[in-house]
Amino acid sequence: MFQDSTQGADALTNQSAPLPESSYESGRHLLMGSLTFVQTTIKLLHKLNYTEPNDWSRPLPTGRPNEVMAILTKKVKIS
């Protein structure tokens, strides 16, 4: 009725196959716009559980009038 799981090609393949190792990759997000836009977007991404507000850089001037940028470096698990 039941087959011995220690016999057969499938059992050997499953036992000898190493489990894949998880790795991480990092990338950067850049927000550019008015201070209000940048702050609102950071709050929205926090509400969506994507990132913490304190993980972003402080708003930095871009050299354009009324424009700032904020940078986030995020590490993501790649399987």
mmCIF file of the N, C-alpha and C atoms, coordinates in Angstrom:
data_MODEL
# 
_entry.id   MODEL 
# 
loop_
_atom_site.group_PDB 
_atom_site.id 
_atom_site.type_symbol 
_atom_site.label_atom_id 
_atom_site.label_alt_id 
_atom_site.label_comp_id 
_atom_site.label_asym_id 
_atom_site.label_entity_id 
_atom_site.label_seq_id 
_atom_site.pdbx_PDB_ins_code 
_atom_site.Cartn_x 
_atom_site.Cartn_y 
_atom_site.Cartn_z 
_atom_site.occupancy 
_atom_site.B_iso_or_equiv 
_atom_site.pdbx_formal_charge 
_atom_site.auth_seq_id 
_atom_site.auth_comp_id 
_atom_site.auth_asym_id 
_atom_site.auth_atom_id 
_atom_site.pdbx_PDB_model_num 
ATOM 1   N N  . MET A 1 1  ? 0.825  -1.185 0.000  1.00 0.00 ? 1  MET A N  1 
ATOM 2   C CA . MET A 1 1  ? 0.000  0.000  0.000  1.00 0.00 ? 1  MET A CA 1 
ATOM 3   C C  . MET A 1 1  ? 0.872  1.252  0.000  1.00 0.00 ? 1  MET A C  1 
ATOM 4   N N  . PHE A 1 2  ? 1.828  1.363  0.947  1.00 0.00 ? 2  PHE A N  1 
ATOM 5   C CA . PHE A 1 2  ? 2.732  2.509  0.994  1.00 0.00 ? 2  PHE A CA 1 
ATOM 6   C C  . PHE A 1 2  ? 4.080  2.096  0.464  1.00 0.00 ? 2  PHE A C  1 
ATOM 7   N N  . GLN A 1 3  ? 4.733  3.000  -0.229 1.00 0.00 ? 3  GLN A N  1 
ATOM 8   C CA . GLN A 1 3  ? 6.049  2.726  -0.791 1.00 0.00 ? 3  GLN A CA 1 
ATOM 9   C C  . GLN A 1 3  ? 7.110  3.278  0.156  1.00 0.00 ? 3  GLN A C  1 
ATOM 10  N N  . ASP A 1 4  ? 8.174  2.527  0.315  1.00 0.00 ? 4  ASP A N  1 
ATOM 11  C CA . ASP A 1 4  ? 9.274  2.948  1.173  1.00 0.00 ? 4  ASP A CA 1 
ATOM 12  C C  . ASP A 1 4  ? 9.921  4.185  0.563  1.00 0.00 ? 4  ASP A C  1 
ATOM 13  N N  . SER A 1 5  ? 9.962  5.286  1.314  1.00 0.00 ? 5  SER A N  1 
ATOM 14  C CA . SER A 1 5  ? 10.485 6.539  0.767  1.00 0.00 ? 5  SER A CA 1 
ATOM 15  C C  . SER A 1 5  ? 12.001 6.546  0.646  1.00 0.00 ? 5  SER A C  1 
ATOM 16  N N  . THR A 1 6  ? 12.681 5.530  1.185  1.00 0.00 ? 6  THR A N  1 
ATOM 17  C CA . THR A 1 6  ? 14.134 5.482  1.084  1.00 0.00 ? 6  THR A CA 1 
ATOM 18  C C  . THR A 1 6  ? 14.597 4.771  -0.162 1.00 0.00 ? 6  THR A C  1 
ATOM 19  N N  . GLN A 1 7  ? 13.667 4.280  -0.982 1.00 0.00 ? 7  GLN A N  1 
ATOM 20  C CA . GLN A 1 7  ? 14.038 3.565  -2.197 1.00 0.00 ? 7  GLN A CA 1 
ATOM 21  C C  . GLN A 1 7  ? 13.569 4.333  -3.416 1.00 0.00 ? 7  GLN A C  1 
ATOM 22  N N  . GLY A 1 8  ? 14.274 4.153  -4.527 1.00 0.00 ? 8  GLY A N  1 
ATOM 23  C CA . GLY A 1 8  ? 13.867 4.753  -5.793 1.00 0.00 ? 8  GLY A CA 1 
ATOM 24  C C  . GLY A 1 8  ? 14.641 6.014  -6.100 1.00 0.00 ? 8  GLY A C  1 
ATOM 25  N N  . ALA A 1 9  ? 14.588 6.411  -7.365 1.00 0.00 ? 9  ALA A N  1 
ATOM 26  C CA . ALA A 1 9  ? 15.356 7.556  -7.841 1.00 0.00 ? 9  ALA A CA 1 
ATOM 27  C C  . ALA A 1 9  ? 14.877 8.871  -7.214 1.00 0.00 ? 9  ALA A C  1 
ATOM 28  N N  . ASP A 1 10 ? 13.565 8.991  -7.005 1.00 0.00 ? 10 ASP A N  1 
ATOM 29  C CA . ASP A 1 10 ? 13.049 10.231 -6.433 1.00 0.00 ? 10 ASP A CA 1 
ATOM 30  C C  . ASP A 1 10 ? 13.573 10.459 -5.021 1.00 0.00 ? 10 ASP A C  1 
ATOM 31  N N  . ALA A 1 11 ? 13.629 9.400  -4.239 1.00 0.00 ? 11 ALA A N  1 
ATOM 32  C CA . ALA A 1 11 ? 14.106 9.535  -2.871 1.00 0.00 ? 11 ALA A CA 1 
ATOM 33  C C  . ALA A 1 11 ? 15.568 9.965  -2.851 1.00 0.00 ? 11 ALA A C  1 
ATOM 34  N N  . LEU A 1 12 ? 16.387 9.422  -3.748 1.00 0.00 ? 12 LEU A N  1 
ATOM 35  C CA . LEU A 1 12 ? 17.793 9.784  -3.780 1.00 0.00 ? 12 LEU A CA 1 
ATOM 36  C C  . LEU A 1 12 ? 17.976 11.227 -4.248 1.00 0.00 ? 12 LEU A C  1 
ATOM 37  N N  . THR A 1 13 ? 17.191 11.624 -5.218 1.00 0.00 ? 13 THR A N  1 
ATOM 38  C CA . THR A 1 13 ? 17.287 12.987 -5.732 1.00 0.00 ? 13 THR A CA 1 
ATOM 39  C C  . THR A 1 13 ? 16.910 13.993 -4.655 1.00 0.00 ? 13 THR A C  1 
ATOM 40  N N  . ASN A 1 14 ? 15.813 13.733 -3.939 1.00 0.00 ? 14 ASN A N  1 
ATOM 41  C CA . ASN A 1 14 ? 15.373 14.660 -2.911 1.00 0.00 ? 14 ASN A CA 1 
ATOM 42  C C  . ASN A 1 14 ? 16.352 14.735 -1.755 1.00 0.00 ? 14 ASN A C  1 
ATOM 43  N N  . GLN A 1 15 ? 16.965 13.626 -1.411 1.00 0.00 ? 15 GLN A N  1 
ATOM 44  C CA . GLN A 1 15 ? 17.871 13.620 -0.275 1.00 0.00 ? 15 GLN A CA 1 
ATOM 45  C C  . GLN A 1 15 ? 19.203 14.289 -0.603 1.00 0.00 ? 15 GLN A C  1 
ATOM 46  N N  . SER A 1 16 ? 19.664 14.141 -1.825 1.00 0.00 ? 16 SER A N  1 
ATOM 47  C CA . SER A 1 16 ? 20.983 14.655 -2.149 1.00 0.00 ? 16 SER A CA 1 
ATOM 48  C C  . SER A 1 16 ? 20.963 16.095 -2.665 1.00 0.00 ? 16 SER A C  1 
ATOM 49  N N  . ALA A 1 17 ? 19.800 16.613 -3.006 1.00 0.00 ? 17 ALA A N  1 
ATOM 50  C CA . ALA A 1 17 ? 19.722 17.974 -3.545 1.00 0.00 ? 17 ALA A CA 1 
ATOM 51  C C  . ALA A 1 17 ? 19.898 18.982 -2.413 1.00 0.00 ? 17 ALA A C  1 
ATOM 52  N N  . PRO A 1 18 ? 20.871 19.878 -2.528 1.00 0.00 ? 18 PRO A N  1 
ATOM 53  C CA . PRO A 1 18 ? 21.050 20.884 -1.476 1.00 0.00 ? 18 PRO A CA 1 
ATOM 54  C C  . PRO A 1 18 ? 19.918 21.907 -1.516 1.00 0.00 ? 18 PRO A C  1 
ATOM 55  N N  . LEU A 1 19 ? 19.583 22.416 -0.354 1.00 0.00 ? 19 LEU A N  1 
ATOM 56  C CA . LEU A 1 19 ? 18.559 23.448 -0.295 1.00 0.00 ? 19 LEU A CA 1 
ATOM 57  C C  . LEU A 1 19 ? 19.145 24.756 -0.833 1.00 0.00 ? 19 LEU A C  1 
ATOM 58  N N  . PRO A 1 20 ? 18.375 25.502 -1.613 1.00 0.00 ? 20 PRO A N  1 
ATOM 59  C CA . PRO A 1 20 ? 18.914 26.759 -2.146 1.00 0.00 ? 20 PRO A CA 1 
ATOM 60  C C  . PRO A 1 20 ? 19.173 27.745 -1.013 1.00 0.00 ? 20 PRO A C  1 
ATOM 61  N N  . GLU A 1 21 ? 20.290 28.422 -1.098 1.00 0.00 ? 21 GLU A N  1 
ATOM 62  C CA . GLU A 1 21 ? 20.626 29.419 -0.093 1.00 0.00 ? 21 GLU A CA 1 
ATOM 63  C C  . GLU A 1 21 ? 19.994 30.748 -0.480 1.00 0.00 ? 21 GLU A C  1 
ATOM 64  N N  . SER A 1 22 ? 19.440 31.406 0.491  1.00 0.00 ? 22 SER A N  1 
ATOM 65  C CA . SER A 1 22 ? 18.864 32.727 0.240  1.00 0.00 ? 22 SER A CA 1 
ATOM 66  C C  . SER A 1 22 ? 19.984 33.751 0.220  1.00 0.00 ? 22 SER A C  1 
ATOM 67  N N  . SER A 1 23 ? 19.849 34.704 -0.656 1.00 0.00 ? 23 SER A N  1 
ATOM 68  C CA . SER A 1 23 ? 20.828 35.785 -0.698 1.00 0.00 ? 23 SER A CA 1 
ATOM 69  C C  . SER A 1 23 ? 20.075 37.109 -0.691 1.00 0.00 ? 23 SER A C  1 
ATOM 70  N N  . TYR A 1 24 ? 20.810 38.142 -0.439 1.00 0.00 ? 24 TYR A N  1 
ATOM 71  C CA . TYR A 1 24 ? 20.231 39.474 -0.388 1.00 0.00 ? 24 TYR A CA 1 
ATOM 72  C C  . TYR A 1 24 ? 20.889 40.358 -1.430 1.00 0.00 ? 24 TYR A C  1 
ATOM 73  N N  . GLU A 1 25 ? 20.097 41.239 -1.990 1.00 0.00 ? 25 GLU A N  1 
ATOM 74  C CA . GLU A 1 25 ? 20.606 42.258 -2.901 1.00 0.00 ? 25 GLU A CA 1 
ATOM 75  C C  . GLU A 1 25 ? 20.097 43.605 -2.408 1.00 0.00 ? 25 GLU A C  1 
ATOM 76  N N  . SER A 1 26 ? 20.887 44.611 -2.635 1.00 0.00 ? 26 SER A N  1 
ATOM 77  C CA . SER A 1 26 ? 20.444 45.931 -2.219 1.00 0.00 ? 26 SER A CA 1 
ATOM 78  C C  . SER A 1 26 ? 20.285 46.833 -3.434 1.00 0.00 ? 26 SER A C  1 
ATOM 79  N N  . GLY A 1 27 ? 19.393 47.763 -3.289 1.00 0.00 ? 27 GLY A N  1 
ATOM 80  C CA . GLY A 1 27 ? 19.138 48.736 -4.348 1.00 0.00 ? 27 GLY A CA 1 
ATOM 81  C C  . GLY A 1 27 ? 18.768 50.054 -3.699 1.00 0.00 ? 27 GLY A C  1 
ATOM 82  N N  . ARG A 1 28 ? 18.717 51.096 -4.504 1.00 0.00 ? 28 ARG A N  1 
ATOM 83  C CA . ARG A 1 28 ? 18.403 52.416 -3.967 1.00 0.00 ? 28 ARG A CA 1 
ATOM 84  C C  . ARG A 1 28 ? 17.161 52.998 -4.615 1.00 0.00 ? 28 ARG A C  1 
ATOM 85  N N  . HIS A 1 29 ? 16.381 53.657 -3.810 1.00 0.00 ? 29 HIS A N  1 
ATOM 86  C CA . HIS A 1 29 ? 15.213 54.400 -4.267 1.00 0.00 ? 29 HIS A CA 1 
ATOM 87  C C  . HIS A 1 29 ? 15.542 55.876 -4.104 1.00 0.00 ? 29 HIS A C  1 
ATOM 88  N N  . LEU A 1 30 ? 15.140 56.652 -5.055 1.00 0.00 ? 30 LEU A N  1 
ATOM 89  C CA . LEU A 1 30 ? 15.387 58.094 -5.020 1.00 0.00 ? 30 LEU A CA 1 
ATOM 90  C C  . LEU A 1 30 ? 14.059 58.809 -5.230 1.00 0.00 ? 30 LEU A C  1 
ATOM 91  N N  . LEU A 1 31 ? 13.690 59.642 -4.279 1.00 0.00 ? 31 LEU A N  1 
ATOM 92  C CA . LEU A 1 31 ? 12.494 60.479 -4.402 1.00 0.00 ? 31 LEU A CA 1 
ATOM 93  C C  . LEU A 1 31 ? 12.943 61.904 -4.652 1.00 0.00 ? 31 LEU A C  1 
ATOM 94  N N  . MET A 1 32 ? 12.351 62.535 -5.646 1.00 0.00 ? 32 MET A N  1 
ATOM 95  C CA . MET A 1 32 ? 12.664 63.931 -5.948 1.00 0.00 ? 32 MET A CA 1 
ATOM 96  C C  . MET A 1 32 ? 11.360 64.686 -6.158 1.00 0.00 ? 32 MET A C  1 
ATOM 97  N N  . GLY A 1 33 ? 11.278 65.846 -5.550 1.00 0.00 ? 33 GLY A N  1 
ATOM 98  C CA . GLY A 1 33 ? 10.092 66.680 -5.688 1.00 0.00 ? 33 GLY A CA 1 
ATOM 99  C C  . GLY A 1 33 ? 10.063 67.701 -4.580 1.00 0.00 ? 33 GLY A C  1 
ATOM 100 N N  . SER A 1 34 ? 8.913  68.290 -4.384 1.00 0.00 ? 34 SER A N  1 
ATOM 101 C CA . SER A 1 34 ? 8.777  69.261 -3.296 1.00 0.00 ? 34 SER A CA 1 
ATOM 102 C C  . SER A 1 34 ? 8.929  68.529 -1.965 1.00 0.00 ? 34 SER A C  1 
ATOM 103 N N  . LEU A 1 35 ? 9.243  69.262 -0.924 1.00 0.00 ? 35 LEU A N  1 
ATOM 104 C CA . LEU A 1 35 ? 9.388  68.652 0.397  1.00 0.00 ? 35 LEU A CA 1 
ATOM 105 C C  . LEU A 1 35 ? 8.095  67.951 0.811  1.00 0.00 ? 35 LEU A C  1 
ATOM 106 N N  . THR A 1 36 ? 6.958  68.561 0.506  1.00 0.00 ? 36 THR A N  1 
ATOM 107 C CA . THR A 1 36 ? 5.664  67.953 0.830  1.00 0.00 ? 36 THR A CA 1 
ATOM 108 C C  . THR A 1 36 ? 5.479  66.631 0.104  1.00 0.00 ? 36 THR A C  1 
ATOM 109 N N  . PHE A 1 37 ? 5.804  66.592 -1.193 1.00 0.00 ? 37 PHE A N  1 
ATOM 110 C CA . PHE A 1 37 ? 5.677  65.366 -1.969 1.00 0.00 ? 37 PHE A CA 1 
ATOM 111 C C  . PHE A 1 37 ? 6.554  64.259 -1.394 1.00 0.00 ? 37 PHE A C  1 
ATOM 112 N N  . VAL A 1 38 ? 7.809  64.582 -1.106 1.00 0.00 ? 38 VAL A N  1 
ATOM 113 C CA . VAL A 1 38 ? 8.745  63.581 -0.594 1.00 0.00 ? 38 VAL A CA 1 
ATOM 114 C C  . VAL A 1 38 ? 8.271  63.049 0.751  1.00 0.00 ? 38 VAL A C  1 
ATOM 115 N N  . GLN A 1 39 ? 7.875  63.933 1.655  1.00 0.00 ? 39 GLN A N  1 
ATOM 116 C CA . GLN A 1 39 ? 7.418  63.494 2.971  1.00 0.00 ? 39 GLN A CA 1 
ATOM 117 C C  . GLN A 1 39 ? 6.137  62.669 2.889  1.00 0.00 ? 39 GLN A C  1 
ATOM 118 N N  . THR A 1 40 ? 5.220  63.061 2.027  1.00 0.00 ? 40 THR A N  1 
ATOM 119 C CA . THR A 1 40 ? 3.964  62.320 1.859  1.00 0.00 ? 40 THR A CA 1 
ATOM 120 C C  . THR A 1 40 ? 4.220  60.926 1.292  1.00 0.00 ? 40 THR A C  1 
ATOM 121 N N  . THR A 1 41 ? 5.114  60.832 0.328  1.00 0.00 ? 41 THR A N  1 
ATOM 122 C CA . THR A 1 41 ? 5.421  59.538 -0.281 1.00 0.00 ? 41 THR A CA 1 
ATOM 123 C C  . THR A 1 41 ? 6.106  58.613 0.722  1.00 0.00 ? 41 THR A C  1 
ATOM 124 N N  . ILE A 1 42 ? 7.005  59.145 1.525  1.00 0.00 ? 42 ILE A N  1 
ATOM 125 C CA . ILE A 1 42 ? 7.672  58.338 2.552  1.00 0.00 ? 42 ILE A CA 1 
ATOM 126 C C  . ILE A 1 42 ? 6.639  57.805 3.550  1.00 0.00 ? 42 ILE A C  1 
ATOM 127 N N  . LYS A 1 43 ? 5.691  58.642 3.949  1.00 0.00 ? 43 LYS A N  1 
ATOM 128 C CA . LYS A 1 43 ? 4.630  58.201 4.868  1.00 0.00 ? 43 LYS A CA 1 
ATOM 129 C C  . LYS A 1 43 ? 3.762  57.125 4.229  1.00 0.00 ? 43 LYS A C  1 
ATOM 130 N N  . LEU A 1 44 ? 3.457  57.276 2.939  1.00 0.00 ? 44 LEU A N  1 
ATOM 131 C CA . LEU A 1 44 ? 2.646  56.279 2.235  1.00 0.00 ? 44 LEU A CA 1 
ATOM 132 C C  . LEU A 1 44 ? 3.378  54.934 2.168  1.00 0.00 ? 44 LEU A C  1 
ATOM 133 N N  . LEU A 1 45 ? 4.654  54.955 1.839  1.00 0.00 ? 45 LEU A N  1 
ATOM 134 C CA . LEU A 1 45 ? 5.427  53.713 1.781  1.00 0.00 ? 45 LEU A CA 1 
ATOM 135 C C  . LEU A 1 45 ? 5.523  53.056 3.150  1.00 0.00 ? 45 LEU A C  1 
ATOM 136 N N  . HIS A 1 46 ? 5.513  53.850 4.207  1.00 0.00 ? 46 HIS A N  1 
ATOM 137 C CA . HIS A 1 46 ? 5.490  53.298 5.563  1.00 0.00 ? 46 HIS A CA 1 
ATOM 138 C C  . HIS A 1 46 ? 4.143  52.630 5.850  1.00 0.00 ? 46 HIS A C  1 
ATOM 139 N N  . LYS A 1 47 ? 3.044  53.287 5.468  1.00 0.00 ? 47 LYS A N  1 
ATOM 140 C CA . LYS A 1 47 ? 1.706  52.701 5.668  1.00 0.00 ? 47 LYS A CA 1 
ATOM 141 C C  . LYS A 1 47 ? 1.556  51.390 4.914  1.00 0.00 ? 47 LYS A C  1 
ATOM 142 N N  . LEU A 1 48 ? 2.241  51.262 3.782  1.00 0.00 ? 48 LEU A N  1 
ATOM 143 C CA . LEU A 1 48 ? 2.199  50.032 2.985  1.00 0.00 ? 48 LEU A CA 1 
ATOM 144 C C  . LEU A 1 48 ? 3.191  48.984 3.494  1.00 0.00 ? 48 LEU A C  1 
ATOM 145 N N  . ASN A 1 49 ? 3.829  49.268 4.634  1.00 0.00 ? 49 ASN A N  1 
ATOM 146 C CA . ASN A 1 49 ? 4.809  48.366 5.259  1.00 0.00 ? 49 ASN A CA 1 
ATOM 147 C C  . ASN A 1 49 ? 5.996  48.055 4.353  1.00 0.00 ? 49 ASN A C  1 
ATOM 148 N N  . TYR A 1 50 ? 6.364  49.018 3.546  1.00 0.00 ? 50 TYR A N  1 
ATOM 149 C CA . TYR A 1 50 ? 7.515  48.808 2.664  1.00 0.00 ? 50 TYR A CA 1 
ATOM 150 C C  . TYR A 1 50 ? 8.817  49.237 3.327  1.00 0.00 ? 50 TYR A C  1 
ATOM 151 N N  . THR A 1 51 ? 8.767  50.326 4.075  1.00 0.00 ? 51 THR A N  1 
ATOM 152 C CA . THR A 1 51 ? 9.982  50.831 4.705  1.00 0.00 ? 51 THR A CA 1 
ATOM 153 C C  . THR A 1 51 ? 9.636  51.700 5.902  1.00 0.00 ? 51 THR A C  1 
ATOM 154 N N  . GLU A 1 52 ? 10.619 51.920 6.735  1.00 0.00 ? 52 GLU A N  1 
ATOM 155 C CA . GLU A 1 52 ? 10.472 52.808 7.885  1.00 0.00 ? 52 GLU A CA 1 
ATOM 156 C C  . GLU A 1 52 ? 10.891 54.227 7.479  1.00 0.00 ? 52 GLU A C  1 
ATOM 157 N N  . PRO A 1 53 ? 10.197 55.231 7.965  1.00 0.00 ? 53 PRO A N  1 
ATOM 158 C CA . PRO A 1 53 ? 10.561 56.599 7.612  1.00 0.00 ? 53 PRO A CA 1 
ATOM 159 C C  . PRO A 1 53 ? 12.006 56.963 7.969  1.00 0.00 ? 53 PRO A C  1 
ATOM 160 N N  . ASN A 1 54 ? 12.512 56.439 9.067  1.00 0.00 ? 54 ASN A N  1 
ATOM 161 C CA . ASN A 1 54 ? 13.879 56.767 9.482  1.00 0.00 ? 54 ASN A CA 1 
ATOM 162 C C  . ASN A 1 54 ? 14.944 56.105 8.614  1.00 0.00 ? 54 ASN A C  1 
ATOM 163 N N  . ASP A 1 55 ? 14.553 55.198 7.729  1.00 0.00 ? 55 ASP A N  1 
ATOM 164 C CA . ASP A 1 55 ? 15.518 54.555 6.835  1.00 0.00 ? 55 ASP A CA 1 
ATOM 165 C C  . ASP A 1 55 ? 15.913 55.463 5.666  1.00 0.00 ? 55 ASP A C  1 
ATOM 166 N N  . TRP A 1 56 ? 15.141 56.511 5.428  1.00 0.00 ? 56 TRP A N  1 
ATOM 167 C CA . TRP A 1 56 ? 15.428 57.459 4.346  1.00 0.00 ? 56 TRP A CA 1 
ATOM 168 C C  . TRP A 1 56 ? 16.453 58.481 4.788  1.00 0.00 ? 56 TRP A C  1 
ATOM 169 N N  . SER A 1 57 ? 17.206 59.003 3.851  1.00 0.00 ? 57 SER A N  1 
ATOM 170 C CA . SER A 1 57 ? 18.112 60.117 4.160  1.00 0.00 ? 57 SER A CA 1 
ATOM 171 C C  . SER A 1 57 ? 17.267 61.344 4.493  1.00 0.00 ? 57 SER A C  1 
ATOM 172 N N  . ARG A 1 58 ? 17.890 62.309 5.107  1.00 0.00 ? 58 ARG A N  1 
ATOM 173 C CA . ARG A 1 58 ? 17.183 63.580 5.315  1.00 0.00 ? 58 ARG A CA 1 
ATOM 174 C C  . ARG A 1 58 ? 17.001 64.226 3.935  1.00 0.00 ? 58 ARG A C  1 
ATOM 175 N N  . PRO A 1 59 ? 15.985 65.043 3.769  1.00 0.00 ? 59 PRO A N  1 
ATOM 176 C CA . PRO A 1 59 ? 15.803 65.708 2.470  1.00 0.00 ? 59 PRO A CA 1 
ATOM 177 C C  . PRO A 1 59 ? 17.010 66.581 2.126  1.00 0.00 ? 59 PRO A C  1 
ATOM 178 N N  . LEU A 1 60 ? 17.521 66.385 0.930  1.00 0.00 ? 60 LEU A N  1 
ATOM 179 C CA . LEU A 1 60 ? 18.702 67.113 0.458  1.00 0.00 ? 60 LEU A CA 1 
ATOM 180 C C  . LEU A 1 60 ? 18.315 68.023 -0.696 1.00 0.00 ? 60 LEU A C  1 
ATOM 181 N N  . PRO A 1 61 ? 18.833 69.235 -0.746 1.00 0.00 ? 61 PRO A N  1 
ATOM 182 C CA . PRO A 1 61 ? 18.500 70.128 -1.871 1.00 0.00 ? 61 PRO A CA 1 
ATOM 183 C C  . PRO A 1 61 ? 19.101 69.596 -3.172 1.00 0.00 ? 61 PRO A C  1 
ATOM 184 N N  . THR A 1 62 ? 18.367 69.764 -4.260 1.00 0.00 ? 62 THR A N  1 
ATOM 185 C CA . THR A 1 62 ? 18.843 69.303 -5.571 1.00 0.00 ? 62 THR A CA 1 
ATOM 186 C C  . THR A 1 62 ? 19.509 70.425 -6.368 1.00 0.00 ? 62 THR A C  1 
ATOM 187 N N  . GLY A 1 63 ? 19.333 71.648 -5.935 1.00 0.00 ? 63 GLY A N  1 
ATOM 188 C CA . GLY A 1 63 ? 19.836 72.787 -6.700 1.00 0.00 ? 63 GLY A CA 1 
ATOM 189 C C  . GLY A 1 63 ? 18.756 73.437 -7.533 1.00 0.00 ? 63 GLY A C  1 
ATOM 190 N N  . ARG A 1 64 ? 17.617 72.786 -7.643 1.00 0.00 ? 64 ARG A N  1 
ATOM 191 C CA . ARG A 1 64 ? 16.471 73.378 -8.338 1.00 0.00 ? 64 ARG A CA 1 
ATOM 192 C C  . ARG A 1 64 ? 15.566 74.028 -7.303 1.00 0.00 ? 64 ARG A C  1 
ATOM 193 N N  . PRO A 1 65 ? 14.893 75.095 -7.666 1.00 0.00 ? 65 PRO A N  1 
ATOM 194 C CA . PRO A 1 65 ? 14.008 75.775 -6.707 1.00 0.00 ? 65 PRO A CA 1 
ATOM 195 C C  . PRO A 1 65 ? 12.904 74.838 -6.194 1.00 0.00 ? 65 PRO A C  1 
ATOM 196 N N  . ASN A 1 66 ? 12.703 74.856 -4.895 1.00 0.00 ? 66 ASN A N  1 
ATOM 197 C CA . ASN A 1 66 ? 11.627 74.095 -4.239 1.00 0.00 ? 66 ASN A CA 1 
ATOM 198 C C  . ASN A 1 66 ? 11.698 72.593 -4.496 1.00 0.00 ? 66 ASN A C  1 
ATOM 199 N N  . GLU A 1 67 ? 12.881 72.052 -4.727 1.00 0.00 ? 67 GLU A N  1 
ATOM 200 C CA . GLU A 1 67 ? 13.011 70.612 -4.966 1.00 0.00 ? 67 GLU A CA 1 
ATOM 201 C C  . GLU A 1 67 ? 14.050 70.025 -4.010 1.00 0.00 ? 67 GLU A C  1 
ATOM 202 N N  . VAL A 1 68 ? 13.676 68.877 -3.418 1.00 0.00 ? 68 VAL A N  1 
ATOM 203 C CA . VAL A 1 68 ? 14.588 68.124 -2.561 1.00 0.00 ? 68 VAL A CA 1 
ATOM 204 C C  . VAL A 1 68 ? 14.601 66.678 -3.033 1.00 0.00 ? 68 VAL A C  1 
ATOM 205 N N  . MET A 1 69 ? 15.563 65.928 -2.503 1.00 0.00 ? 69 MET A N  1 
ATOM 206 C CA . MET A 1 69 ? 15.590 64.502 -2.790 1.00 0.00 ? 69 MET A CA 1 
ATOM 207 C C  . MET A 1 69 ? 15.863 63.751 -1.500 1.00 0.00 ? 69 MET A C  1 
ATOM 208 N N  . ALA A 1 70 ? 15.357 62.535 -1.435 1.00 0.00 ? 70 ALA A N  1 
ATOM 209 C CA . ALA A 1 70 ? 15.622 61.641 -0.316 1.00 0.00 ? 70 ALA A CA 1 
ATOM 210 C C  . ALA A 1 70 ? 16.000 60.291 -0.918 1.00 0.00 ? 70 ALA A C  1 
ATOM 211 N N  . ILE A 1 71 ? 16.946 59.617 -0.264 1.00 0.00 ? 71 ILE A N  1 
ATOM 212 C CA . ILE A 1 71 ? 17.479 58.358 -0.790 1.00 0.00 ? 71 ILE A CA 1 
ATOM 213 C C  . ILE A 1 71 ? 17.247 57.265 0.245  1.00 0.00 ? 71 ILE A C  1 
ATOM 214 N N  . LEU A 1 72 ? 16.855 56.097 -0.242 1.00 0.00 ? 72 LEU A N  1 
ATOM 215 C CA . LEU A 1 72 ? 16.680 54.914 0.590  1.00 0.00 ? 72 LEU A CA 1 
ATOM 216 C C  . LEU A 1 72 ? 17.498 53.789 -0.008 1.00 0.00 ? 72 LEU A C  1 
ATOM 217 N N  . THR A 1 73 ? 18.311 53.139 0.795  1.00 0.00 ? 73 THR A N  1 
ATOM 218 C CA . THR A 1 73 ? 18.986 51.916 0.379  1.00 0.00 ? 73 THR A CA 1 
ATOM 219 C C  . THR A 1 73 ? 18.247 50.775 1.058  1.00 0.00 ? 73 THR A C  1 
ATOM 220 N N  . LYS A 1 74 ? 17.734 49.844 0.251  1.00 0.00 ? 74 LYS A N  1 
ATOM 221 C CA . LYS A 1 74 ? 16.919 48.747 0.777  1.00 0.00 ? 74 LYS A CA 1 
ATOM 222 C C  . LYS A 1 74 ? 17.529 47.423 0.402  1.00 0.00 ? 74 LYS A C  1 
ATOM 223 N N  . LYS A 1 75 ? 17.612 46.534 1.374  1.00 0.00 ? 75 LYS A N  1 
ATOM 224 C CA . LYS A 1 75 ? 18.118 45.194 1.151  1.00 0.00 ? 75 LYS A CA 1 
ATOM 225 C C  . LYS A 1 75 ? 16.923 44.257 1.002  1.00 0.00 ? 75 LYS A C  1 
ATOM 226 N N  . VAL A 1 76 ? 16.897 43.446 -0.056 1.00 0.00 ? 76 VAL A N  1 
ATOM 227 C CA . VAL A 1 76 ? 15.775 42.565 -0.361 1.00 0.00 ? 76 VAL A CA 1 
ATOM 228 C C  . VAL A 1 76 ? 16.277 41.138 -0.457 1.00 0.00 ? 76 VAL A C  1 
ATOM 229 N N  . LYS A 1 77 ? 15.526 40.223 0.129  1.00 0.00 ? 77 LYS A N  1 
ATOM 230 C CA . LYS A 1 77 ? 15.862 38.800 0.060  1.00 0.00 ? 77 LYS A CA 1 
ATOM 231 C C  . LYS A 1 77 ? 15.511 38.251 -1.316 1.00 0.00 ? 77 LYS A C  1 
ATOM 232 N N  . ILE A 1 78 ? 16.488 37.668 -1.982 1.00 0.00 ? 78 ILE A N  1 
ATOM 233 C CA . ILE A 1 78 ? 16.289 37.069 -3.295 1.00 0.00 ? 78 ILE A CA 1 
ATOM 234 C C  . ILE A 1 78 ? 16.357 35.563 -3.115 1.00 0.00 ? 78 ILE A C  1 
ATOM 235 N N  . SER A 1 79 ? 15.316 34.858 -3.534 1.00 0.00 ? 79 SER A N  1 
ATOM 236 C CA . SER A 1 79 ? 15.332 33.401 -3.366 1.00 0.00 ? 79 SER A CA 1 
ATOM 237 C C  . SER A 1 79 ? 15.516 32.680 -4.662 1.00 0.00 ? 79 SER A C  1 
# 
